[in-house]
Amino acid sequence: MQHPQRVALHNEIHARPPEAMDVPLSLSHVVMVCDAEQRAASWAHMAELARDHHLPPPDAGSTHVRLDLGPYRVRWEMHTEFVTWTFMRRLNTDQFGEREPETALDAVPQRWFAALPGECLANLHLWALPSAAFESGSLVKHVLYEDTLVASTVAGGFAEVYTDFAVHADGFSRMVLLAGGLAPRRLGRLVQRLLEIETYRMAALLGLPAAREASQVLASAERELAELAQSIRSATREDEPLLLDRLTRLAGEVESQHAATHSRFSASAAYFELLDKRIADIDESRLAGMQTIGEFMDRRLTPARSTCAWSARRQDALSQRVSRISNLLRTRVEIEQQQSSQALLATMNSRQDLQLKMQSTVEGLSVAAISYYIVGLVSYLAKGAQYGGWPFSAEITAAVAIPFVVGGVWWSLRRLHHSLFQKP
């Protein structure tokens, strides 16, 4: 019997494979952050593009689609949090040194492109060009900002990559790859890694606004926790319920903040790891006088990465501190409750002793009262018996019966007392 997920798991190793590419080539890469509804709309938008070009729509469950639409090709990929669109077209390089080259997006229907579902996270134009045909000066002049230029040799020295990590007037970042000596498949892998560097760089930074917002909440919570800890040291029994209520509300606030940001910080950490892996994969070497992509990322992204990691650790530490102080205060309340219970039990024991003493006193009065009534009955019985020949008067009979009646009543009450209050 086959496992129901065997085929899907086997094909996962072939998910999103790179495709062979030839220079000169222009690519436009767009990353759209999408929720569940927008992800479904993104698939429908891709199906609409295929239908407009008289092609069959992609499979409903597909997460990766490639379409050759003649003037350009499109690659659509669905990720966990975002959807990427990559448009590719052959590039005319005749006028490259004199003006800005065409982009792949120029061939895409603009009305359809403007309706892409989701929120744009990253845009990138990438030009893959022959190495020998162009000079870096013309690249800088027409495509990139020279004052922020980052460049390096990649793919073991067989290609050069230039970028400025800036958003230009059209809203796109830009990158130039001089890769005339690479085989098509190796070039495809290199281009895919460069696109993923830009994608994962922006995805990793999604945790930075959450970290900054969390820092304000954490600072306020830490101050309140310090005040609570100081108040607990000098609190009286009457203050403890209020302190416990404040501490409980603070714990709820901290845990709510932790739950709201934990997944974001975890995702950012994963994206930072993927970014490090992709930078290592392109196998950079330094160009004379230029900063490499790895050096730029390390210098510029380390503060953001440290801020996200520090916020996550700070949340964990604050949650543990709140838990410890809560346990301390609860232990203090429980000890005082136990002391109150012991005092209550001691009071109940003293009251029980008093009740026993009062019971003993009442018991003596009960013997006298019961004996009085029984002697009265004996007197009436003796008066009636005189008519039947009883030789003694009622008074003499009652007087003689008194010791026996008192003794019998006392003995009966003592037996009843022992049977009720003493263990066998």
Summary of the structure (lengths in Angstrom):
residues: 424
radius of gyration: 45.6
end to end distance: 71.9
largest distance: 157.3
contacts: 1225
relative contact order: 0.08
helix: 62%
strand: 14%
